[in-house]
Amino acid sequence: MENQVLTPHVYWAQRHHELYLRVELSDVQNPAISITENVLHFKAQGHGAKGDNVYEFHLEFLDLVKPEPVYKLTQRQVNITVQKKESQWWERLTKQEKRPLFLAPDFDRWLDESDAEMELRAKEEEQLNKLRLESQGSPETLTSLKKGYLFMYNLVQFLGFSWIFVNMTVRFFILGKESFYDTFHTVADMMYFCQMLAAVESINAAIGVTKSPVVPSLFQLLGRNFILFIIFGTMEEMQNKAVVFFVFYIWSTVEIFRYPFYMLSCIDMDWKVLTWLRYTVWIPLYPMGCLAEAVSVIQSIPVFNETGRFSFTLPYPVKIKVRFSFFLQIYLILLFLGLYVNFRYLYKQRRRRFGQKKKKIH
């Protein structure tokens, strides 16, 4: 006697973009599942409510679906997933209004429309977060990249200022005071490079790469570059003066301790001698550097007055000539204001660094 063709129990649920069908058949082998003309055709040999038989059913969907069903066989059932052509919520599964007797809701997977929307939004947000993390990299990777970038920046600056310091020191021991007068022509190119690169520090502080405050960093950058590019760089008469030696030597002395300290901080190392030097050397050197810069500005005033460089005349009807030396006098005031800002900031840093240890001793 031939096996009777029967209809299995089918349970369904939906999401906005797909349909889920669970066919209650066990021990299924080689099922025939296809979609033609928006109708799902199912036929399989298996064990269902009527024992071992051939079971089949046909469902015409309410709206258009993609004709590539995906199914998965388990020992107890067949799970079928069908993709909707348009992401939307259906009021029922089949085109016919009356529900087939073999079809029932799958309450294990059932969600109403609002819950399904929340689930969809959660999945979309999770996917966006995943893509964002993949594009940005993990926090550990970002931290490593930041440390590597800061380490290389500080290494380059350390090598640059070390070259300046060693070059000037060797020349002083060989030539004595004669080395004072050609310092600019000997090391200016490297000083230009280091001071232009120093702009990175202010940018790092401004965008949050480092925790340093922007104002002290900017004061130092603008002050040094004004001396280097305007006072020394534009006036050949200033380039042969001894004050250039003292300005460059003090700058490089400060930096050969500061940049190695930051380098070691990037790899979580603390060399106590270097730490003490970094937070102490500036105490005599910053005022000396400020004094040397002030001397260079004062010496440049008669030179700028004589050449008339950067001076200008106000338009009619005022017609007053404004000498650049007027701005240099204002700059002298700002120079000592900058010293106060930097000195105050560095003093707070030093107290924060060493103050805790003093409290523990007492």
C-alpha positions, 0 to 999 in steps of 0.5 A: 500500500502506497504512503498517504500524502498528508499535510504537516503542522506548520508554525510561522512568525515574521520580522520586517524583512523575513518570514520563519516557518517551522515544519513539525516533521522528524527524520526528514531526508532530502526535502523538496522546498521551492518558491515559484510564482510567490508560492512555497512548495514543500514535500518531504518524507518524514515522521509527523502526526500520522507516522512515517509518510510523505507530507506536503503543503503549498502556501501563497504568500500575502506579498512578494518574497524572494524565490530562494528559501533557506532551510535547516534540518534538525532531528525533530523539525524543518526550519525554513527562512524566506526573505521578503522583497520589501521590508514591511510588516504583514497583517497575515502570512497567506494571500487567502484571508482564511488561515489554513487548518495546518498553519498556526502562529509560532509563539516561541518566535512571535513578536508584535509589530512594535516589539519587532521594530525595537528588535530591528533597531537594536540589531541595526544599532549593534551592526553600526557599533560593530562597523564603527569599532572596526573602522576606528579600531579597538581601544587597545589598538588606538592607545598603542597607536597614540603611544607609538605616534607620541614616542616617535614625535618626542624621539625626533625632537630629542634627536634634533635638539641633541644635535643642536646642543652637542654641535654648539657645545663642541664648537664652543670648546674648540673655538671659544667665544668665536663660536658665538657669532656664527651660531645662527648659520651653523644650527639655524636649519635644524632649529627651524625644523624643530620649532616648526615641528613643535606646532604638533604639541599645541595641536595635540593639546587642542584635539585631546591627544595629550592632556597638556593645557593649550595656553602654555604650549601655545605661548611657548610656541608663538614666543620662540617662533617669533624670536626665531623667524622674525627677530633672527630670521628676517634680519641678517644684522641679528644673525651674527650677534652673540645673543643667538648662541645663548637663546639657542643653547638655553632652548636646546638644554631645556628640551634634551631633558623634556623630550626623553622624559615624554618618550619614557612616559609613552612606554610607561617607564620612570627614570627618577634622575630624568624625572627630577631633571625634567621638573627642575632644570626649567627653574633657572633656565626658563628665566634665563631663556626669557632674559636672553629673548628679551635682550635679542628683542631690545637689540633688534629695535634699533635695527628695525628702526634703521631699516624700516622693515615691517613699519607702515604708514596709516592711510589718509587722513591720519598719515602716521608712521607706525614703527615695528619697534612699537610692537616689539615693545608690546611684545616685551611685555607679553614675553614676561607675561608668557614667562609667568604663565609657563612658570606657574604651570610648570610649578604646579606640575612639579608640586603635583609630581613631588608634593605627595612624597613630601607629605608622606615623609612628614 
